[in-house]
Amino acid sequence: MTAIPDFEVRSAGDANPADLVDVLSAGYGRTFTREWFEWKHRENPWGMSRSYVAIDDGGILGVVFGLPWQIRIGDQIVETSRLVDGATTPRSARRGVFRNVVAAELANWKADERPGAVLATATPEAQAAHVKNGAVALEAIQSAYRPVSWSRAAVETGVGVLDTFELAQHETRTITAWDVAALRWRLDPRSGIDYEISRLANSDTAHGVVHRTVLHRGLRTIVLTAHWGPAAECNKLIRALAWRSKALAVLAPSGPGAADPMPSVALKRGQSLLCVWDRRVAAGATPLDSRAAWALDGFDLEGVI
């Protein structure tokens, strides 16, 4: 017999953003700011987030957001939503709060017939709750270290490099339908990560790399978030960035489900769990229930989104 929840789930559209930020901070154990909230959930070029809260007499127990998202499947743009920033307070323990706020967002999605699919990157615990709510859990997408050699070349770095961005025209797998405006939003410093965007200074081709350099156990590593343009130019650029930062390795999502193949010499490090609710299947569309259908990179898989 299913227990009746001792809380109410409702739209958070009229909630005080400061209260929502407090719940997220308590749930994730780190501080979120109002500026971050405005950036992520109010200024997204694909639309403002929809949110639901669970609430009892003591206040908000949990929250989840549906972030409007666009993906490209072949030549088709599909409106989707990403379930993000699902968090609960300590008072919610063992009360089914997370599953119920997610179910409320999904029920609204089914009622208004948009978007065509809902996506979520998840922890193992959240993945289990999503599967109970009808999601298909894809096989994990890997990240991997690979060694990188050094090469000298003049490099131009700055947000203006984004103006050279071109979406992969021959990619048959499913990708996010990025454009320059969406990328400028995604890379905003309010995301909490300081990115660098670079290109070869003496090249006439449209190309670029989004990256940052981290120091882990004494090893400098280029975290490769995304790249576009000819592979030869990007590889030369990455070697130049490695020489500039004295990095010895590159870390990026790789293999099935990722934009880049798994390198022949690589050390697997971490994985991303993707859950999908795809209502297009009922209309005969090819389902997105296999990681082989996707070509994702750090823009999609980093914890920012």
C-alpha positions as CSV (number, residue, x, y, z in Angstrom):
1,M,0.0,0.0,0.0
2,T,1.4,3.4,-1.0
3,A,1.7,5.9,1.8
4,I,-0.1,9.2,1.4
5,P,2.5,12.1,1.3
6,D,2.4,14.3,4.4
7,F,3.3,17.4,2.3
8,E,1.9,19.3,-0.7
9,V,3.6,19.6,-4.1
10,R,2.9,22.7,-6.1
11,S,4.3,25.1,-8.6
12,A,7.1,27.3,-7.3
13,G,6.3,30.1,-9.7
14,D,5.3,32.5,-7.0
15,A,8.0,31.4,-4.5
16,N,10.6,33.8,-3.2
17,P,13.8,33.0,-5.2
18,A,15.8,33.5,-2.0
19,D,13.9,30.6,-0.4
20,L,14.6,28.3,-3.4
21,V,18.3,29.2,-3.3
22,D,18.4,28.4,0.4
23,V,16.9,24.9,-0.2
24,L,19.4,24.3,-3.0
25,S,22.3,25.3,-0.7
26,A,21.0,23.1,2.1
27,G,20.5,20.1,-0.3
28,Y,23.8,20.3,-2.1
29,G,25.9,21.4,0.9
30,R,27.4,24.4,-0.9
31,T,26.4,28.0,-1.3
32,F,24.3,29.1,-4.3
33,T,23.7,32.8,-4.9
34,R,20.8,34.9,-6.2
35,E,23.1,35.9,-9.1
36,W,23.6,32.3,-10.1
37,F,19.8,31.7,-9.8
38,E,19.1,34.6,-12.1
39,W,21.7,33.4,-14.7
40,K,20.6,29.8,-14.8
41,H,16.9,29.9,-14.3
42,R,15.8,33.3,-15.6
43,E,18.2,34.2,-18.4
44,N,18.4,31.0,-20.3
45,P,17.9,32.0,-24.0
46,W,15.6,28.9,-24.5
47,G,13.3,30.1,-21.8
48,M,12.8,30.5,-18.0
49,S,12.8,27.4,-15.9
50,R,9.6,25.8,-14.5
51,S,9.9,24.7,-10.9
52,Y,8.0,22.7,-8.3
53,V,8.3,22.5,-4.5
54,A,7.2,20.2,-1.8
55,I,6.0,22.1,1.2
56,D,4.6,21.3,4.7
57,D,3.8,23.4,7.8
58,G,7.6,23.9,8.4
59,G,8.3,25.3,4.9
60,I,9.9,24.0,1.7
61,L,11.1,20.4,1.8
62,G,12.4,20.1,-1.7
63,V,12.5,21.6,-5.2
64,V,13.2,20.7,-8.8
65,F,13.6,22.8,-11.9
66,G,12.7,22.0,-15.6
67,L,15.3,23.9,-17.7
68,P,14.2,24.5,-21.3
69,W,16.6,22.9,-23.7
70,Q,16.9,22.4,-27.4
71,I,18.5,19.4,-29.1
72,R,19.2,18.6,-32.7
73,I,18.4,15.2,-34.2
74,G,19.6,15.2,-37.8
75,D,18.1,18.3,-39.3
76,Q,15.3,18.5,-36.7
77,I,15.3,20.8,-33.7
78,V,13.4,19.3,-30.7
79,E,12.2,21.3,-27.7
80,T,13.2,19.4,-24.6
81,S,13.6,20.1,-20.9
82,R,16.4,19.2,-18.5
83,L,15.5,18.2,-14.9
84,V,18.1,20.1,-12.9
85,D,18.8,21.3,-9.4
86,G,16.6,18.8,-7.6
87,A,17.4,19.2,-3.9
88,T,15.8,18.3,-0.6
89,T,16.3,19.4,3.0
90,P,17.3,17.2,5.9
91,R,13.6,17.3,7.1
92,S,12.6,15.4,3.9
93,A,14.5,12.2,4.7
94,R,12.6,9.0,3.7
95,R,9.4,11.0,2.9
96,G,9.5,10.5,-0.9
97,V,10.0,14.3,-1.5
98,F,12.4,14.1,-4.4
99,R,10.4,11.5,-6.4
100,N,7.2,13.5,-5.9
101,V,8.5,16.9,-7.0
102,V,10.0,15.2,-10.1
103,A,6.7,13.4,-10.8
104,A,4.9,16.8,-10.6
105,E,7.1,18.3,-13.3
106,L,6.7,15.3,-15.5
107,A,2.9,15.3,-15.1
108,N,2.8,18.9,-16.2
109,W,5.0,18.0,-19.2
110,K,2.6,15.3,-20.2
111,A,-0.4,17.6,-19.9
112,D,0.9,20.4,-22.1
113,E,2.5,18.1,-24.7
114,R,5.8,20.0,-24.7
115,P,8.7,19.4,-24.7
116,G,9.3,16.3,-26.8
117,A,11.7,14.8,-24.3
118,V,12.9,15.3,-20.8
119,L,16.6,14.7,-19.9
120,A,18.5,14.5,-16.6
121,T,22.1,13.9,-15.7
122,A,22.0,12.2,-12.3
123,T,23.7,10.7,-9.3
124,P,23.1,6.9,-8.8
125,E,20.5,7.7,-6.2
126,A,18.6,10.2,-8.4
127,Q,18.9,7.8,-11.3
128,A,17.0,5.2,-9.3
129,A,14.3,7.7,-8.5
130,H,14.0,8.7,-12.2
131,V,13.6,5.1,-13.3
132,K,10.8,4.7,-10.9
133,N,9.2,7.8,-12.5
134,G,9.4,6.1,-16.0
135,A,12.9,7.2,-17.3
136,V,15.2,5.1,-19.4
137,A,18.7,5.1,-17.8
138,L,21.4,5.1,-20.4
139,E,24.6,3.2,-20.0
140,A,27.2,5.5,-18.3
141,I,29.1,7.9,-20.5
142,Q,32.8,7.8,-19.6
143,S,35.4,10.6,-19.1
144,A,39.1,9.8,-19.7
145,Y,42.5,11.3,-19.3
146,R,44.9,11.1,-22.3
147,P,48.5,12.2,-22.6
148,V,49.2,15.3,-24.6
149,S,52.4,16.5,-26.3
150,W,53.5,20.1,-26.5
151,S,53.8,22.3,-29.6
152,R,54.4,26.0,-29.9
153,A,51.9,28.2,-31.7
154,A,50.4,31.6,-31.2
155,V,47.0,31.4,-29.4
156,E,44.2,33.9,-29.2
157,T,42.0,33.6,-26.0
158,G,38.8,35.5,-25.2
159,V,35.1,35.4,-25.4
160,G,35.2,36.8,-28.9
161,V,36.4,33.4,-30.1
162,L,32.8,32.2,-29.7
163,D,31.8,34.2,-32.7
164,T,33.6,31.5,-34.8
165,F,31.4,28.8,-33.4
166,E,29.7,26.4,-35.9
167,L,27.5,23.5,-35.0
168,A,28.7,20.2,-36.4
169,Q,26.9,19.9,-39.7
170,H,27.6,16.3,-40.4
171,E,26.9,14.9,-36.9
172,T,24.1,12.3,-37.2
173,R,23.9,11.7,-33.5
174,T,21.8,13.8,-31.1
175,I,23.5,17.0,-29.9
176,T,22.5,20.2,-28.1
177,A,21.4,22.9,-30.6
178,W,24.0,25.4,-29.5
179,D,24.3,28.9,-31.1
180,V,26.5,31.8,-30.1
181,A,23.9,33.4,-27.8
182,A,23.3,30.1,-26.0
183,L,27.0,29.5,-25.6
184,R,27.6,33.0,-24.1
185,W,24.9,32.2,-21.6
186,R,26.3,28.7,-20.8
187,L,29.8,30.1,-20.2
188,D,28.8,33.1,-18.1
189,P,31.1,33.4,-15.0
190,R,28.0,33.2,-12.8
191,S,28.0,29.5,-13.6
192,G,30.8,29.2,-11.0
193,I,33.5,28.0,-13.5
194,D,36.0,30.3,-15.2
195,Y,36.4,29.0,-18.7
196,E,38.9,30.0,-21.4
197,I,37.9,30.1,-25.1
198,S,40.9,29.9,-27.5
199,R,41.8,29.5,-31.1
200,L,45.0,29.5,-33.2
201,A,45.9,33.2,-33.8
202,N,47.3,32.5,-37.3
203,S,44.5,30.4,-38.7
204,D,41.8,31.4,-41.1
205,T,39.5,28.4,-40.3
206,A,36.5,28.7,-37.9
207,H,37.6,26.7,-34.9
208,G,37.8,26.9,-31.1
209,V,38.3,25.1,-27.8
210,V,36.6,25.8,-24.5
211,H,38.9,24.7,-21.7
212,R,40.4,25.3,-18.3
213,T,43.6,24.0,-16.6
214,V,43.5,22.3,-13.3
215,L,46.2,21.0,-11.0
216,H,45.5,17.5,-9.5
217,R,48.1,15.7,-7.5
218,G,50.8,17.8,-9.0
219,L,49.7,17.0,-12.6
220,R,48.5,19.9,-14.7
221,T,45.5,18.8,-16.9
222,I,43.5,20.6,-19.6
223,V,39.9,20.0,-18.9
224,L,38.4,20.0,-22.4
225,T,34.8,21.2,-22.3
226,A,34.1,21.5,-26.0
227,H,35.7,22.2,-29.4
228,W,34.5,22.9,-32.9
229,G,36.2,23.1,-36.3
230,P,38.7,20.9,-38.2
231,A,40.3,18.2,-36.0
232,A,43.8,19.1,-37.2
233,E,43.4,22.7,-36.0
234,C,41.9,21.8,-32.7
235,N,44.6,19.2,-32.0
236,K,47.3,21.7,-32.8
237,L,45.6,24.2,-30.6
238,I,45.3,21.8,-27.7
239,R,49.1,21.0,-27.9
240,A,49.8,24.7,-27.9
241,L,47.6,25.2,-24.8
242,A,49.4,22.3,-23.2
243,W,52.8,23.9,-23.9
244,R,51.5,27.3,-22.5
245,S,50.2,25.8,-19.3
246,K,52.8,22.9,-19.0
247,A,49.9,20.4,-18.9
248,L,50.7,16.7,-19.5
249,A,47.1,15.4,-20.0
250,V,43.7,16.2,-21.3
251,L,40.5,15.2,-19.6
252,A,37.2,15.0,-21.6
253,P,34.1,12.9,-22.0
254,S,35.1,10.1,-24.4
255,G,33.7,7.0,-26.1
256,P,30.0,5.9,-26.7
257,G,27.6,8.8,-26.0
258,A,30.4,11.4,-26.1
259,A,31.3,13.7,-28.9
260,D,34.9,12.4,-29.0
261,P,36.0,8.7,-29.3
262,M,37.8,6.9,-26.6
263,P,41.6,7.5,-27.1
264,S,43.7,4.4,-27.7
265,V,45.8,5.4,-24.7
266,A,43.5,6.6,-21.9
267,L,42.8,6.4,-18.2
268,K,39.1,6.3,-17.5
269,R,38.1,8.7,-14.8
270,G,34.5,9.2,-13.8
271,Q,31.2,8.8,-15.6
272,S,28.0,10.6,-16.4
273,L,24.6,9.1,-15.9
274,L,21.9,10.3,-18.4
275,C,18.2,9.6,-18.0
276,V,15.7,10.2,-20.7
277,W,11.9,10.4,-20.9
278,D,11.0,10.5,-24.6
279,R,7.4,11.0,-25.6
280,R,8.2,11.2,-29.3
281,V,8.5,7.4,-29.4
282,A,4.7,7.2,-29.4
283,A,4.7,9.1,-32.7
284,G,7.1,6.7,-34.3
285,A,10.3,8.7,-33.7
286,T,13.7,6.9,-33.2
287,P,14.1,6.6,-29.4
288,L,16.9,8.3,-27.5
289,D,17.3,5.3,-25.2
290,S,20.8,4.4,-26.1
291,R,24.0,6.3,-25.4
292,A,25.0,5.5,-29.0
293,A,22.3,8.0,-30.1
294,W,24.1,10.9,-28.4
295,A,27.3,13.0,-29.0
296,L,27.7,14.9,-25.7
297,D,30.6,17.0,-24.4
298,G,31.4,19.0,-21.3
299,F,28.8,21.6,-22.2
300,D,26.2,18.9,-21.5
301,L,27.9,16.7,-18.9
302,E,29.6,19.0,-16.5
303,G,27.9,19.6,-13.2
304,V,27.0,23.1,-14.2
305,I,23.8,22.0,-16.0
